[in-house]
Each structure stands twice: as structure tokens, then as C-alpha cells.
Amino acid sequence: MDTARQRDFNEIQIRHFSRVFGRMVRMRLHIGKLLLTATTVAAVLDPALWRRVTVGMLVAGWSGLSLFELWRFGRRGLTASSMPSNIWGSLVFQFGFIVCTGGIASPLLPSLLPVSFVSGVVLKDDARRMILVANLVALGVLACLQLSGALQGLPLGFLGSAPPLFLLVGVIAVAILGVIANRAGALIRVAFDNMLVDALGHRDELLAVHRNHARELEALSGEIAHELKNPLATVKGLTQLMAREPGRPQPSERLRVLSSEVSRMQGILDEFLNFSRPLVPLSVSAIDLAELCDEALILHEGLASEHAVRLLREGSGPVLARCDPRKVKQVMMNLLHNAIEASPPGSQVVLHVGSTDVGDARVVVVDEGSGISPEMADRVFDAGVTSKARGSGLGLTVARALARQHGGELRLENGRTCGCVAELVLPRELPAGTLGTGVETRAHV
């Protein structure tokens, strides 16, 4: 983990642990009231002098520690020593309460389990193990001394006596449960840390994408301004020329050039806007991909005729897909447009619609042009990279982004003999987490 991410990790961890610690300190005050009440009642019902003195000291110490921790938390927040000192203090006082209420025969013996669990959650491995070992050692020493008869007068007389074997089984059970509770707390801590690391990793990835996108936009802004200069100069010159001849009918050639240059500027700006704005959510429906491709072919018949290129469609039968038809059609329009412009007169562009071996929808567009040059092979999808004299270099970038938004992929490679092969693959089902505004159940077939 790099330094910046580690710093963010520590800040978030401390912020959340601070909230937990604040609740824990306040909760301990309320739990402490119950413990103090229980030990006080035990001291009253079993009036041994040592018990009363010890209970009085424990009451004063527990109250003082709780109030001090609450005051320190309010003044300084969570410090590096807050968690360990709080856990150790709780452990010491709980063993004191346990001794005063019967030792290993105390009904408060299970109260050690929450301490084991909390130490597993909030402490690092070394400190967590120290707490666990201290807990087990103290419990073992207390059990040995009490069962051997070295400590007299611990059990509460009004509760009666329990067989030594029963007490030993209870101690072993509490020890085993303490280990389990400590380990469970540690696993929860690890799970929390892993989720936090993953979340920070995803955040950094999104920030990196955003920074790259911002740099690309900054670079493209200059390119777009340069691209728009020529058509704007043409439009300006023609309008000035037409303004100097107000009474004469304007030649159709001038009007055609004006219309062409305005359309060119509009196309450049549309591609730039598609690239610069975030991908809008998908509006998904079940469609026949073959029918959508036929529509795209019809819309390109005029362009194909201008370039003397034949359009062919291969593949039979419907190919069902769940996608946003408007966005997939935008991808197909871009691929067909590029293929036609790259094809020499008299050649053909073939569009094949079918399915992959795993059932995903697949569309392949093959042209007979010159293919992808070696210097552009690795950068064909980069924003601003184009081989066209009047291209913005954004069409393929947007097309691949739309394909990936569906959980699919768009690939370009050179054909075996000539030309370029563009392959669009869309999954049978949209992956979980895909952006969507709703899914229609009606099939457009």
C-alpha cells in the first residue's frame, strides 16, 4: 500500500474506531453499574471484611477509570494508547470483580468473553494476543490456586458450593470461548480492513481514470479548436463574399460548401460532447441484434454509394441480445462509417451477425481497405488518434466505452490478407452493477 493510501486508510480507521470507542466508554458506564451492583450485593450478603474492602476499592477504581476515559476522550479524542489502556483496565477490574464474587465459581466469569472479543476487533495482532494470553494465564492461575485450596473464602456462601469438576469444566469452557471470541473479533477486523483497502483501491482507480480523462480533454480541446478553425474560416469567407453581393443569387456550390462545413463542425462537436460527458445510464431492452444491424446498413447505403462500396450482411435468423439499442446502434454506425471510408472503390464491406461459442452476441464488420498501420496498432482506441484527414479521433474511443458499459468488448485488428476486422461482443446477460435506468421485459423482435 502506497504512502497516500496508507494515510487515508489510517485516517478512516481512526475515525470509525473513534466512534466505536466513544460508544464503548459510555456503554461501560452503564455495564459498570450492573457489575458494581452485583459485587455490592455480594459483599452485603457475604460480609467478609476482605470482600467489602476489595469491593470498595474496585468501585472507586472502576468509576474513576470510566470517568477519566470519558473525560480524556472528550478532550483529545482517540489516541494511540486509548484502546490498549482501556482494554487492560477493563480486564484487571473484571478479574477483581470475579474474585470478589466467587473466583472461578463467580456468576460474572462469562463477562471475560466480551473483553476477548472487543480486543480482537480493536487491537492489532500483537496487542490482541497479549490480552488473550494474559486473560488465559490469569484464569488458569486463579483456577489452580482455588482448586488446590490455596485461596480460602472466595466462594459466596449464600450461593452454595459446586463440585470441583464442575468448576474446572466451566473454566475450560470460558477459556475456549474466550479464544473463539478473540479470533472472531480478529477476523471481523481483517474483513473490515480488507473492505477498506478495496474501497480505497477502487477510489484511486476512479480518480486515475478521471485524471486521465481530464488530461485527454485538455489535449483534445486544443485539437478541437484547431479542427474547427478551417471550417470556420471557410464559412466566414463565404459569408463575407455573399454579403458583398447582396443582390445576386448565390451559386449552389457556395451553399453546398457552407452546409457541408457546418455539418462537419457539428459532427466534431457531437463526438467531443459524447467523449467529454460521463456515460449516461443504459436503457435496456431485449432486441434482435440482426434487425438493428440491418437498420444501420440501410442508413449507410447513401455513403456506400458515394464511395462505390457494396454492403453485404451475413448470418441468418434473429440474434437476441439485452442491451441499450440506441447505444449499440451508435457503435454499429461508427464501425460501418469507418469501414466504408477505409474501403477503396469497387470493394465491399461485410457485416456478420451471430453468436459466440458461449452464446454471447457477436457482430463483425470486415472491410477491404489498407488496414491499421503498425504505428497506430496500439493506439487505435486512444482519444484524438485518427488516420483520417478530417477526423476527430473520438468515434472509436466512444464506441469502445459504450461496448464496455454493456459488459462487452470492441476489438480491431487487421485481416488475414487486407483490410480491417472490427468485432463487437455483447454478453447474453448484463453483468451485475451495470448502469441502467430500467429493464424492459418486452422483446423487440
Backbone torsions as a table, in degrees:
resi	resn	phi	psi	omega
1	MET	NA	128.1	-177.6
2	ASP	-72.3	170.8	-172.6
3	THR	-62.4	-45.1	-177.7
4	ALA	-64.3	-44.0	179.8
5	ARG	-67.2	-37.0	177.3
6	GLN	-63.1	-40.1	178.7
7	ARG	-64.2	-44.6	177.6
8	ASP	-63.6	-39.7	178.2
9	PHE	-58.8	-47.5	-178.8
10	ASN	-64.6	-40.3	-179.2
11	GLU	-64.4	-45.0	-179.7
12	ILE	-66.4	-41.9	-179.4
13	GLN	-62.2	-45.1	179.5
14	ILE	-64.4	-39.3	-179.3
15	ARG	-62.5	-44.3	-179.5
16	HIS	-73.1	-40.4	177.5
17	PHE	-65.2	-30.5	178.0
18	SER	-63.5	-40.9	177.5
19	ARG	-64.6	-43.4	179.6
20	VAL	-62.5	-43.1	-178.2
21	PHE	-64.9	-40.7	178.1
22	GLY	-60.7	-43.4	177.4
23	ARG	-65.6	-37.8	-178.2
24	MET	-65.1	-41.5	179.4
25	VAL	-64.0	-43.2	179.8
26	ARG	-68.8	-37.9	178.9
27	MET	-66.2	-35.0	-179.1
28	ARG	-65.3	-30.2	175.9
29	LEU	-62.0	-42.2	-179.9
30	HIS	-72.4	-41.2	177.8
31	ILE	-66.2	-37.0	178.5
32	GLY	-60.0	-34.0	178.1
33	LYS	-61.5	-40.0	179.1
34	LEU	-67.0	-43.8	178.7
35	LEU	-63.2	-43.1	179.7
36	LEU	-64.2	-39.4	178.0
37	THR	-64.2	-44.1	-179.0
38	ALA	-62.7	-45.7	-178.9
39	THR	-70.0	-33.9	178.3
40	THR	-66.1	-43.1	177.6
41	VAL	-62.3	-40.9	179.0
42	ALA	-62.9	-40.3	179.4
43	ALA	-67.5	-32.7	179.0
44	VAL	-73.1	-43.3	-177.4
45	LEU	-76.5	-25.7	177.7
46	ASP	-123.4	85.6	-166.8
47	PRO	-79.0	51.8	172.6
48	ALA	-76.4	137.6	-175.1
49	LEU	-60.4	-44.1	-177.9
50	TRP	-62.9	-32.9	-178.9
51	ARG	-68.8	-42.5	-178.6
52	ARG	-66.5	-41.3	179.9
53	VAL	-64.9	-45.0	-178.8
54	THR	-65.0	-41.5	178.6
55	VAL	-62.2	-40.5	178.2
56	GLY	-61.9	-41.2	178.8
57	MET	-67.3	-41.4	179.7
58	LEU	-65.0	-40.5	179.1
59	VAL	-60.8	-45.3	-179.4
60	ALA	-66.6	-45.2	-178.6
61	GLY	-65.4	-44.7	-180.0
62	TRP	-62.5	-45.5	-179.8
63	SER	-63.2	-43.2	-179.9
64	GLY	-63.8	-43.7	179.8
65	LEU	-62.9	-44.6	-178.4
66	SER	-63.5	-44.6	-179.9
67	LEU	-67.7	-38.0	178.9
68	PHE	-64.8	-44.4	179.4
69	GLU	-63.3	-39.6	178.6
70	LEU	-64.9	-40.7	179.2
71	TRP	-67.2	-44.7	-178.5
72	ARG	-65.3	-37.6	178.5
73	PHE	-66.1	-39.7	178.3
74	GLY	-66.3	-31.2	-178.3
75	ARG	-86.2	-44.5	-170.6
76	ARG	-114.3	-10.7	-174.8
77	GLY	74.6	-156.1	-178.7
78	LEU	-83.8	121.6	177.1
79	THR	-108.0	173.7	-177.1
80	ALA	-64.0	-29.9	-177.1
81	SER	-94.8	-3.9	-173.8
82	SER	-63.7	-51.1	-176.9
83	MET	-63.3	-54.7	-178.4
84	PRO	-59.4	-45.4	-178.4
85	SER	-64.4	-36.6	179.7
86	ASN	-66.8	-43.3	179.6
87	ILE	-66.1	-46.1	179.0
88	TRP	-61.8	-42.3	178.2
89	GLY	-61.8	-43.2	178.9
90	SER	-62.1	-41.1	-178.9
91	LEU	-64.4	-44.8	-179.2
92	VAL	-62.6	-47.6	-177.5
93	PHE	-69.2	-34.9	178.8
94	GLN	-66.1	-39.1	175.2
95	PHE	-64.6	-35.0	175.8
96	GLY	-63.4	-44.7	177.6
97	PHE	-63.4	-38.4	-179.1
98	ILE	-65.0	-43.5	178.6
99	VAL	-61.9	-42.1	-178.1
100	CYS	-69.9	-20.1	-177.8
101	THR	-110.2	22.9	171.7
102	GLY	121.7	4.2	179.6
103	GLY	65.7	-131.2	-179.4
104	ILE	-71.7	-9.5	174.6
105	ALA	-94.6	6.9	-176.8
106	SER	-73.5	137.7	174.3
107	PRO	-69.5	-10.7	179.1
108	LEU	-89.8	2.1	-177.3
109	LEU	-56.7	-40.7	179.1
110	PRO	-64.8	-11.9	179.7
111	SER	-67.2	-11.5	175.5
112	LEU	-71.0	-23.0	-176.1
113	LEU	-64.9	-45.1	177.7
114	PRO	-59.1	-34.8	178.5
115	VAL	-64.5	-42.3	178.2
116	SER	-61.9	-42.7	-178.7
117	PHE	-66.9	-48.1	-177.9
118	VAL	-63.3	-39.3	178.6
119	SER	-63.6	-34.6	177.0
120	GLY	-66.1	-33.0	-177.4
121	VAL	-79.0	-45.2	-167.4
122	VAL	-98.9	-15.7	-177.2
123	LEU	-104.1	154.1	174.5
124	LYS	-73.4	169.8	-169.6
125	ASP	-56.4	-46.4	-177.2
126	ASP	-63.5	-47.2	179.8
127	ALA	-66.7	-37.0	178.8
128	ARG	-63.0	-43.6	-179.6
129	ARG	-66.9	-36.8	178.3
130	MET	-62.6	-42.9	178.1
131	ILE	-62.4	-44.3	-178.7
132	LEU	-63.9	-45.6	179.9
133	VAL	-63.7	-44.7	179.1
134	ALA	-61.1	-40.0	179.0
135	ASN	-61.6	-48.5	-177.9
136	LEU	-68.2	-41.0	179.8
137	VAL	-64.1	-46.4	179.8
138	ALA	-62.2	-39.8	179.4
139	LEU	-67.5	-40.4	178.8
140	GLY	-66.5	-43.6	178.7
141	VAL	-62.7	-43.5	179.2
142	LEU	-62.2	-41.8	179.9
143	ALA	-65.7	-43.7	179.9
144	CYS	-62.8	-46.0	-179.2
145	LEU	-64.7	-41.4	-176.6
146	GLN	-72.9	-41.9	-178.8
147	LEU	-72.0	-26.8	178.4
148	SER	-80.1	-10.1	180.0
149	GLY	88.9	6.2	-179.8
150	ALA	-70.0	-28.2	178.0
151	LEU	-108.9	114.6	-179.3
152	GLN	-105.0	151.4	174.4
153	GLY	79.8	11.5	178.7
154	LEU	-76.2	-49.9	-177.3
155	PRO	-59.7	145.3	177.3
156	LEU	-76.5	122.8	-175.5
157	GLY	-61.6	-36.4	-175.8
158	PHE	-73.6	-12.3	177.0
159	LEU	-91.2	-8.2	-178.7
160	GLY	81.3	179.1	-178.5
161	SER	-110.7	148.7	179.1
162	ALA	-114.0	150.2	178.5
163	PRO	-60.3	143.8	179.9
164	PRO	-57.1	-37.6	179.7
165	LEU	-63.6	-38.5	178.0
166	PHE	-63.5	-42.0	179.3
167	LEU	-65.9	-39.9	179.8
168	LEU	-64.0	-43.1	177.9
169	VAL	-62.0	-40.3	178.7
170	GLY	-63.3	-40.9	178.6
171	VAL	-64.4	-45.0	179.7
172	ILE	-62.0	-41.2	179.4
173	ALA	-62.8	-43.5	179.3
174	VAL	-65.1	-38.7	179.1
175	ALA	-63.7	-45.4	-179.9
176	ILE	-64.5	-45.2	178.9
177	LEU	-63.9	-32.9	177.3
178	GLY	-64.5	-41.9	177.4
179	VAL	-63.3	-43.4	179.7
180	ILE	-63.2	-43.7	-179.7
181	ALA	-63.6	-40.6	179.1
182	ASN	-64.0	-43.2	179.7
183	ARG	-67.7	-39.0	177.7
184	ALA	-62.4	-42.1	177.1
185	GLY	-62.1	-39.9	178.9
186	ALA	-64.8	-39.2	178.7
187	LEU	-65.5	-38.8	176.8
188	ILE	-63.9	-40.4	178.4
189	ARG	-62.5	-44.6	179.5
190	VAL	-62.2	-43.3	179.3
191	ALA	-61.7	-42.1	178.7
192	PHE	-63.2	-45.5	179.9
193	ASP	-62.6	-42.1	-179.7
194	ASN	-64.5	-41.9	177.7
195	MET	-63.2	-39.1	179.6
196	LEU	-66.5	-41.9	178.0
197	VAL	-62.6	-43.8	179.0
198	ASP	-62.5	-42.7	-179.9
199	ALA	-62.8	-42.2	178.4
200	LEU	-67.1	-36.2	176.9
201	GLY	-63.0	-45.2	177.5
202	HIS	-63.4	-38.9	178.3
203	ARG	-61.6	-44.7	-179.6
204	ASP	-65.2	-37.4	177.5
205	GLU	-62.8	-44.2	179.1
206	LEU	-64.5	-39.4	178.1
207	LEU	-65.5	-38.1	178.5
208	ALA	-64.4	-42.6	177.2
209	VAL	-62.0	-42.2	179.9
210	HIS	-63.7	-42.2	179.6
211	ARG	-65.1	-42.7	177.9
212	ASN	-62.2	-42.0	179.2
213	HIS	-62.7	-41.1	-179.7
214	ALA	-65.1	-40.4	178.0
215	ARG	-64.7	-40.5	179.1
216	GLU	-64.2	-40.9	178.3
217	LEU	-63.5	-39.8	179.6
218	GLU	-63.5	-43.1	178.9
219	ALA	-67.7	-39.4	-177.8
220	LEU	-70.4	-27.3	179.5
221	SER	-58.4	-43.3	177.0
222	GLY	-65.7	-39.8	179.7
223	GLU	-66.5	-41.1	179.1
224	ILE	-63.8	-41.8	178.1
225	ALA	-60.3	-40.1	178.2
226	HIS	-67.1	-40.7	180.0
227	GLU	-63.0	-34.6	-176.6
228	LEU	-81.9	-16.2	-177.0
229	LYS	-61.8	-47.7	-176.4
230	ASN	-62.8	-52.0	178.2
231	PRO	-63.8	-33.6	177.6
232	LEU	-65.9	-38.8	177.7
233	ALA	-65.0	-38.9	178.3
234	THR	-63.8	-47.2	179.6
235	VAL	-61.8	-43.2	-179.5
236	LYS	-63.1	-44.5	-179.2
237	GLY	-64.0	-43.9	-179.6
238	LEU	-66.5	-39.8	179.9
239	THR	-67.2	-37.4	176.8
240	GLN	-65.9	-39.8	178.2
241	LEU	-64.3	-42.2	179.2
242	MET	-69.2	-31.0	178.0
243	ALA	-68.8	-29.3	179.0
244	ARG	-77.3	-10.7	179.6
245	GLU	-125.5	63.2	-173.4
246	PRO	-67.5	-28.1	-175.3
247	GLY	-90.9	-9.0	-174.7
248	ARG	-97.3	144.5	174.6
249	PRO	-67.7	137.8	-175.9
250	GLN	-83.6	136.6	178.9
251	PRO	-61.8	145.1	-179.7
252	SER	-63.3	-27.3	-179.7
253	GLU	-63.3	-41.2	178.9
254	ARG	-63.0	-44.2	-179.8
255	LEU	-64.8	-36.2	179.5
256	ARG	-66.0	-40.7	179.0
257	VAL	-64.9	-43.3	177.9
258	LEU	-57.9	-48.4	-179.1
259	SER	-62.3	-40.8	-178.9
260	SER	-65.2	-43.5	-178.1
261	GLU	-69.3	-38.4	176.8
262	VAL	-63.7	-42.0	178.0
263	SER	-63.7	-38.4	178.5
264	ARG	-63.3	-43.9	178.2
265	MET	-63.7	-40.5	178.9
266	GLN	-62.6	-40.8	178.1
267	GLY	-63.3	-41.9	178.8
268	ILE	-62.2	-45.5	-179.1
269	LEU	-67.3	-37.4	178.6
270	ASP	-62.8	-44.1	179.1
271	GLU	-65.3	-38.8	178.6
272	PHE	-64.6	-41.6	179.0
273	LEU	-66.5	-39.9	177.9
274	ASN	-61.1	-35.7	-179.6
275	PHE	-77.9	-37.8	-171.3
276	SER	-78.0	-31.0	-177.2
277	ARG	-88.1	151.2	178.7
278	PRO	-62.9	155.6	177.8
279	LEU	-65.1	123.3	179.5
280	VAL	-74.2	155.0	-177.6
281	PRO	-58.4	152.4	179.6
282	LEU	-75.6	145.9	170.2
283	SER	-114.0	94.5	-165.3
284	VAL	-90.3	142.4	172.7
285	SER	-151.8	164.6	176.7
286	ALA	-87.1	123.3	-175.1
287	ILE	-132.9	165.2	169.7
288	ASP	-94.1	109.7	-176.0
289	LEU	-65.2	-31.6	178.1
290	ALA	-63.6	-40.7	178.7
291	GLU	-65.5	-39.5	179.1
292	LEU	-64.6	-40.1	178.7
293	CYS	-66.6	-35.6	176.6
294	ASP	-62.6	-39.2	177.4
295	GLU	-62.6	-42.7	178.9
296	ALA	-63.5	-36.8	178.1
297	LEU	-65.0	-42.3	-179.9
298	ILE	-61.6	-41.4	-179.0
299	LEU	-66.9	-19.7	-179.0
300	HIS	-102.9	8.0	179.5
301	GLU	-63.4	-38.4	179.8
302	GLY	-64.6	-46.3	179.6
303	LEU	-64.0	-40.4	178.8
304	ALA	-63.5	-38.4	178.8
305	SER	-65.0	-39.2	178.7
306	GLU	-61.5	-36.9	-177.9
307	HIS	-93.4	4.4	-179.1
308	ALA	56.0	46.4	-179.2
309	VAL	-117.6	135.1	176.8
310	ARG	-88.7	142.8	177.0
311	LEU	-109.5	127.7	177.9
312	LEU	-124.2	145.7	176.6
313	ARG	-122.7	125.9	179.5
314	GLU	-111.9	158.2	-178.5
315	GLY	103.6	135.6	-178.1
316	SER	-119.5	154.4	176.7
317	GLY	81.2	162.2	179.1
318	PRO	-72.0	148.0	174.2
319	VAL	-121.5	104.7	-175.1
320	LEU	-79.9	141.0	178.5
321	ALA	-149.5	148.9	174.2
322	ARG	-105.9	110.2	-174.6
323	CYS	-159.7	178.8	172.2
324	ASP	-90.4	104.7	-173.5
325	PRO	-59.6	-33.9	-178.8
326	ARG	-65.3	-42.4	-177.9
327	LYS	-73.8	-39.4	177.9
328	VAL	-65.3	-37.6	177.4
329	LYS	-64.4	-35.9	177.0
330	GLN	-63.0	-38.9	177.3
331	VAL	-64.1	-46.4	-178.7
332	MET	-63.7	-40.0	178.6
333	MET	-60.2	-41.5	-179.6
334	ASN	-66.1	-43.9	-178.8
335	LEU	-64.8	-43.5	179.3
336	LEU	-66.1	-41.4	179.8
337	HIS	-60.5	-46.5	179.6
338	ASN	-63.8	-41.0	-177.7
339	ALA	-65.0	-42.0	-179.3
340	ILE	-65.8	-44.7	-178.5
341	GLU	-67.7	-26.9	-179.8
342	ALA	-84.4	-11.8	-174.2
343	SER	-89.1	139.8	176.7
344	PRO	-76.0	157.8	178.2
345	PRO	-57.5	140.8	178.9
346	GLY	87.4	-4.0	179.3
347	SER	-92.6	-172.4	-179.5
348	GLN	-138.6	153.3	174.0
349	VAL	-114.5	125.0	-177.0
350	VAL	-109.1	130.7	176.4
351	LEU	-115.4	119.4	-179.0
352	HIS	-112.8	130.1	178.6
353	VAL	-117.4	128.7	179.7
354	GLY	-166.3	-156.1	-178.5
355	SER	-129.6	153.4	175.4
356	THR	-82.1	177.7	-179.2
357	ASP	-64.2	-27.1	-179.0
358	VAL	-95.3	4.1	175.0
359	GLY	96.4	2.9	177.3
360	ASP	-74.1	150.5	176.9
361	ALA	-73.7	140.8	-174.4
362	ARG	-139.9	129.9	176.4
363	VAL	-125.2	129.9	-179.3
364	VAL	-123.7	130.4	176.7
365	VAL	-116.4	121.4	-176.8
366	VAL	-120.3	128.7	175.9
367	ASP	-117.2	175.8	-178.3
368	GLU	-118.5	32.8	-179.6
369	GLY	-82.6	-157.3	-177.1
370	SER	-84.3	-7.5	178.3
371	GLY	81.1	-169.5	-178.0
372	ILE	-92.9	127.6	179.9
373	SER	-69.0	151.1	-177.8
374	PRO	-58.3	-36.4	-178.3
375	GLU	-71.3	-17.9	179.6
376	MET	-104.5	-2.5	-173.0
377	ALA	-58.8	-38.7	-177.0
378	ASP	-91.6	-3.9	-175.1
379	ARG	-124.4	15.4	-172.3
380	VAL	-64.6	-27.1	179.9
381	PHE	-97.7	1.3	178.5
382	ASP	-72.3	142.6	-179.9
383	ALA	-65.1	134.7	177.6
384	GLY	88.2	-5.9	-179.7
385	VAL	-92.3	121.7	-179.2
386	THR	-153.6	152.3	175.4
387	SER	-101.3	-2.2	-178.6
388	LYS	-83.1	146.6	178.7
389	ALA	-68.1	-31.4	-178.4
390	ARG	-120.3	30.2	-179.3
391	GLY	-95.7	152.6	177.8
392	SER	-92.6	-16.3	-179.2
393	GLY	74.3	22.5	-178.7
394	LEU	-112.1	-18.4	-173.9
395	GLY	-59.6	-50.6	-178.6
396	LEU	-69.4	-32.9	177.5
397	THR	-61.2	-47.3	179.2
398	VAL	-67.1	-39.9	-178.2
399	ALA	-61.6	-44.8	179.6
400	ARG	-67.5	-36.4	177.6
401	ALA	-62.0	-39.8	178.3
402	LEU	-66.9	-40.1	178.3
403	ALA	-62.9	-44.1	-179.4
404	ARG	-70.6	-27.8	176.0
405	GLN	-63.2	-28.9	176.8
406	HIS	-83.0	-2.1	-173.8
407	GLY	83.4	11.1	-179.6
408	GLY	-103.5	-158.8	-178.1
409	GLU	-152.8	150.3	175.4
410	LEU	-123.8	125.0	-178.4
411	ARG	-125.9	145.2	175.5
412	LEU	-127.8	135.0	176.2
413	GLU	-153.2	162.1	178.7
414	ASN	-74.9	147.2	176.7
415	GLY	-72.0	171.9	-177.1
416	ARG	-65.9	-38.6	-178.8
417	THR	-108.2	-45.7	179.9
418	CYS	-160.3	176.0	174.6
419	GLY	74.8	-171.6	-176.9
420	CYS	-128.0	145.3	178.0
421	VAL	-116.9	118.3	176.7
422	ALA	-107.8	126.3	-176.6
423	GLU	-122.1	122.3	175.5
424	LEU	-109.7	124.4	178.7
425	VAL	-120.3	127.5	178.1
426	LEU	-119.0	134.2	-178.2
427	PRO	-68.8	155.7	178.2
428	ARG	-61.0	-42.7	178.8
429	GLU	-124.5	140.5	178.3
430	LEU	-65.4	135.9	179.8
431	PRO	-67.9	157.4	178.0
432	ALA	-61.6	139.7	180.0
433	GLY	91.4	-2.2	178.4
434	THR	-65.2	136.4	178.7
435	LEU	-63.6	130.2	179.5
436	GLY	-157.8	147.3	177.1
437	THR	-99.7	-2.5	-178.4
438	GLY	150.9	154.5	-178.5
439	VAL	-121.2	122.9	176.3
440	GLU	-84.2	143.0	179.6
441	THR	-93.3	-10.6	-179.1
442	ARG	-78.2	134.6	-179.7
443	ALA	-95.7	130.4	177.0
444	HIS	-95.8	84.6	-177.0
445	VAL	-121.0	NA	NA
